[in-house]
Amino acid sequence: MRILYLHPSAWTGEYPILVKLRELGHDVFVLEEKRGLASGKRSAAPHFRTPGDGIPTLWYDPRRGWERIATWVPDRVFRSAFDGRNLVHRMWVVAEAVRYFRPHAVLSSDGFSYAIPAAFLKRLRMLKPRLVVGYIGGDILDCPEAEVGRRRTPMVNWLIRQSVTGPEALRPVSPMLEAILLAEGAPPERITVCPSHLVKSDREISPILGSRERVAREVRARHAIPPMAPLAITLGGNHKGKGLHLLARAWPAVVRNCPEARWVLGGPAHPWLDEAVWPELRRADVAHTVTACGPLEGLDVFRHLASADLHVNPSLCESLNMVTVEAAAVGTPTITSDGAGVAHWVRRFDAGQVVPRSQVGALADAIISAFRNKEQLRRWSLAGRAMSSEFSLDRVATALLALMAGDSTAAQQGDRNA
């Protein structure tokens, strides 16, 4: 199959699925934007991210091209609702990429910035290949209280509602997003929930799981954390929507009941931490029990997750939360809020505990109970490993291929049987 990916940079972990599809014998092509192209408005390359990856890419500069003049009037109409981008100009470029690569299927990695232009082309019968649209969260979520998602205006609502009826297949990454698509009028028979994938293979993750005790000792020693301390870990973007200020409010109760408890706070030093997280911890005199380890990359993510007894995700509003899956893959269960799409899988597999979002007391009680019940942690750990298999590269690639081939039944069956 010849597959054209639109905007795989929508999610930083998308590249491994492109490579997997290539390994499975399919031709994969990419349309991606890049401002300031040295070669002008377009640039064709034989690879996408890594020289030799065999993924031909058409790069385009959204600020260049005579087509912008021809599309100026309609683009001015939609510009504010389309994130300041040029909608009709992007339709032109998507159509050009389809002519250039001649794909059998087109897959948009997000449901807004490239899916809307592609969906309008499909409605106008100017896009013949099968169109599969992925929804990853910020494209259709609207959670202003968490500063997450897309602020809805009448024009934004109209664009989304017009776009969900054109594609042959809609792929929300969680039931949370499926519900939003249904509310926007998407045809139910075209929707298949297919989660995002683990960015590392089982071959890479298994050695960490198999030597979890040794990995835990090494990581804890690196951060001067006692080997037997009850350890919670958080990893992510650390913005308001992640809900870490709620964990900061719950943490004093955790320390009172489990005095040896420690929290490893991973991820970037986002301003929200200084505004609403660290002040809470300092006021309660528990900041010394929290270690900020900074951003983590590659397998170091999995090593840090494996070193903890518990991953905590107090998200206010999040389409999935792949860190919960990464933690499960190395045997670490999660306390998550019901504000995260991954709560569906945690409940289904009994791979942790789901608490109501924004409920500080419930969050503290769940962490304390988990730290005190090692047998419960062990059961959750075993269930989590089964849960993580639903997010494997192989399983997700198989489901996507079924959707692109027009076999939604096979895609849904794969989701149930994984």
N, C-alpha and C positions, 0 to 999 in steps of 0.2 A: 504494500500500500504506500502511496505517496501522500505524506502528511505535511500540511503547512501549519506551523505554530505561529500564532499572532501574539507578540509581546510576552515571551516567557519570562522576561525580567519582572513581571508583575509580582512574582514570589521568588525570593532568593534561592529556594530549594527546588526550583523547577528543572534545572539543568540535568540532574540525574535521570529523570524520566525520559528526556530526549535521548540521552545516551542509551538507556535501556531499550527504547523502541528501535534504535539503530542496531543494537545487539540482537534483537529479535528478527532482524532482516528487513526492516522497513526503511524507506527513504524519508528522511526528515528534513524539512526546510524551515527557515525562520524569517519573519518580518519583524524588525525591531527598529526603534528610533534612536538617533544619536545626534545631538546638536553639535554644530561646528565641524561637519565632515570636511576633510581637506579636499576631497574629490568633487565637491558640489552637492547637489540635492539628493543623489543616490550613490550607493557604493555596494557592489556585489563582492562577497568574500566566500572562499571555499570552506570556511569554518565559522562557528559561532563564538565559543568561548576559548577553546584550546586548539591551536594549530594541529591539524590532523584528525580532529574529531569527526570529520566527514559530514558536517551539518551546514550546507550552503545557506548563506544569510544575505538578505537584502536589507541593508541599513538605509534609513532615510532621515533627512534633516527636516523636521516639521516647519522650520522657518524659511526654507528655500523652495524654489520651483515656480515656474510660470503658472502652474495650476492654481496657486494661491490667489492669483488675480482673477481667474475665471470663477473661483468659488467664493470670492470675497463677500458678496451680498448675503447669501444664505448662511455663511459661517458667522457673520456678525449677529444674526438672529439667535443662533444657538450657543454662541461663545460663552456667555456667562454661566449657562446651565451645564456646559460641557467642559468644566474645569479650565476655562480660558483657552481650550484647544479649538482647532478648526475641524468640525464634524464632517462637512462635505469634502474638504480636502483629504481627510483621512479615508473616507470612502473611496476616493479616487486612487489613493495609494494601495489600499487593500485589493481593489480590483486589479491594479497593475501587478501586484505580487502574485495573484492567482493566475493571471495570464503568463507570468514569467516562469512560475514553478509547475503549473499544470497539476495541482494536487487532486487526489480522490476525495480528501476530507480536509476541512479547515477547522482548527481548534483554537479558540481564543482562551488565553489563560486567565482573563478576568472578565467580569460581566459588564464592564462599563466602557473604559477608554477605547478598546478595540472591538468589543462585542457589539456595541451599539452601531458603529458604522457598518460592520459586517452584517448585522441583522437587517438594517435598512436596505443594504444591497440585496439581501435574500428576499425581502418583501417586494422589492422592485424587479425581481427575477433577473438580477444582474450577477448573481452568485450561484453557479450551478453545483459545485461540490457540496457534499453534506457538511453542515455547520454544527459543531458541538461547542457549547459555551460553558466555561467553568465559572463558578461563583465562589470567591474565596473570603468574602466578608466585607471589606471596606467598599466594595462595589455596590452593595445593596443594603448593608446595615445602616441604621439611622439611630444612633445612641448619643445624643448631644450631652446627656448627663455624664457620660464617660469620655467625652471628646473622641468618640470612635465613629467611623463611618462617614456617610455622605449626607450633608444637610439637605433635607428635602424642600424643594420649592415646587410650585405647580409645573414649571417646565421640566425640572429633573424628574418628577413623577411621570410626566407624559413620555419622556424619552425612555425611561425604564419600562413602562407598560407597553410601549410600542415595540420594544426590542425583544420582549420575552415570548412573543407569538411567532416570530419568524424562524428561529433556528429549529433544526430537526431534533436536537437533543440538548437538554439543559442539565448541567452537572453541578449541583450544590455540594459543598464538601461536608455538610452536616444537615440533619433534619431541621435545625434552627433556620437555616437558609432556605430549605425546601418550603417551610411555612410562609416565608416572606414571598417567595416566587408564586405560590398559590394565591396569596392575598393580592398580588399584582396582576392576576389573571392569566398566569402561565398555564398551558394545557397540562393537566396532571399526567397524561400518558407519555409526555415528552420528558418528564423529570426522573432522573435516576441519581440518588445520593451515592456519591463516590468520594471518599475522603482523600485528603492529601497523603503523600507517601513519606515514609522514612527516607532520609537522604543518604543513609548508609545501608549497605546490604547486611544480611544475616551473617555472612562470612566475616564481615568486619566487626559486628557487634558481639557475636558469640564469645570471642576470647575475653571480652570485658566481663560479660555475664559469668563465664566459667571461672574467672579469678576475682570475683567481686570482693572477697575479704581482703585480698592483697591490695587491690586497687583502692579500696576504702582506706586502708592504713596509709598508703602513699599520699593520697590526696589530703587526708586529714593532717598528716605530718607537714605537708607543704603549707597549710594554713594554721598550724599550731592549734588544732582542735583535738581534744582528748579522744583516744580511740573508742571509748565506750560511751561518749556523750550522745544523748538523743539528738539527732541532727535532721533539721529540715532544710530544704533548698528551694530557691526560686530562681528561675532563669527567664529572661525575656527582655522586652523593650523598655520596661520600667516606667512607662507613661501612666497617666491617670487611669486609663481603662483597665490596666492590669490589676488594680485594686490593692496594691502593696500597702497603701495607707491603712487599709482595713486590717491587714495582717500586723502592721505596726501597732495598732490599737489592741489587737488580740494578744500580742506577744508577751506583755507583762504578766497576764494571767497564766500563760504557758510556763514562764520562768518561775512564777510563784509555786506552781504545782510540780514542775520538773526542773529543779534548780540547776541541773547540769546541761540543760537544753541549749543548743546552739543553732543559729540560722546562717546559712551561706547565701548571700544575696549576689547573684550573678547578673551580668548584663551591663550595658553602658551606664555612665553616670548622668542619667537624665535629670533635668532641672526639677522634675516632680519629686525626686527623692529628697532634695534639699528643701523643698517647699512643704512637703506633707508627710514624709516618711521618717527621716532622721530626727526632726524635731520631736515627733511622738516618742521615739525610742529614748531620746536624751531626757525628756521630761520624766519618763518612768524609770530612768537610771538603768536601762537594759541595753544601751547601745554597745556595751562591751561584749555582749553575747552574740553580736551580729558581725559577720565578716564579709566585706565587699570584695569579691574576687575579680570584678571587672568582666569584660566581654570574653567569651570562650568560643573556640572554633574547632571544627572537625571532631575527631574522636575524643578530644578533651571535654566536650559537652557530655558525652556518655560516661566518661570516667568520673566526672564530678557528680552526675546524677547517681551513679552506682555507689558513690561513697556515702550517700544519705540514707536515712531510714524512711524518709517521707519527702515527697515533692508536694508543694502547696501552690495552688492556683486559685487565688481569690478574685478572679476576673469579674469586672462589672458587666462587660459586654464583649464577647469574642466569638467568632464563627466556629473555631475548632479548639486550638491550643495543642500544637504538635509536641510541645515539651512534655506534656503528660504522656504521650505515646512513646517518646524517646526514653522517658524514665521507666515506663513499663517494660520496654524492650531489654533493660538491664536489671530488672527485678525490683525497681523502686515504685511503690504505689503512690497514689495521689489523693489528697483532699482537694476537691475542686468545687467551685460554686456552680449553681445552675445557670449562671450567666455565660457559660462557655459551652460551645457546641459539643465538645468532647464528653460532657456529662452524660450524653446518650449512651456512649460506649462504656463508660465507667459503671453506670447502672446495669446495663445489659449483661456485662461480664462479672459484676460484683468485684471490680478491680480497684476499689477504693471507696471513698465516701463523697457524696454530693451534699452540699449545704446551701441554704438559701443565700443568694447574693446580698451583700451589704450587711449581713447579720454577724456582727463581731463576736457576740457571745457564742453563737453556734459554731463559728469557725474555731474559736479557742477551745471549746469543749471537744470538738472532733480531733484536734491535734493532740490534746492532752490524753484523750482516750486511746488514740493510736499509739502514742509513745509508751503507754502503760501496758499495752496488749501486744506482745511480741508474736503470739500465735495468730492474731488477726492480721498483722503485717505480713506474716509468712503466707497466709491464704490469699491475701490480696496480691502478693508478689507473684504467686503461681498463676492466678487468674489474669493478671496484667500481661504476662508473657503471651498467653493465648490471645488477649485483646490486641496486642501489638501486631500480630500476624495479619490482621485485617488491613494494615497500613503498609505492608511490604511493597517494595518496588515491583516485584513480579505480579502481585495481585492487582495493584492499581493499574499497571500497564495493560494487563489482560482485560480489565474492565473498560479502560479507555478504548482499546482496540475494538471491543464489542460495540461500544457506542458509536465509534466512527464507521463501523461496518453496518450499522443499522440494526444491531441485535441487542436491544435494551433488555430483553429477557435474560440473555446470557450474562449481561453486565450485572443485573440484579441478583441472579443466582450466584455469581461469583462473590458478591457482597455478603450474601447469607452464609455461604459455605466456607468462607476464608477462616 
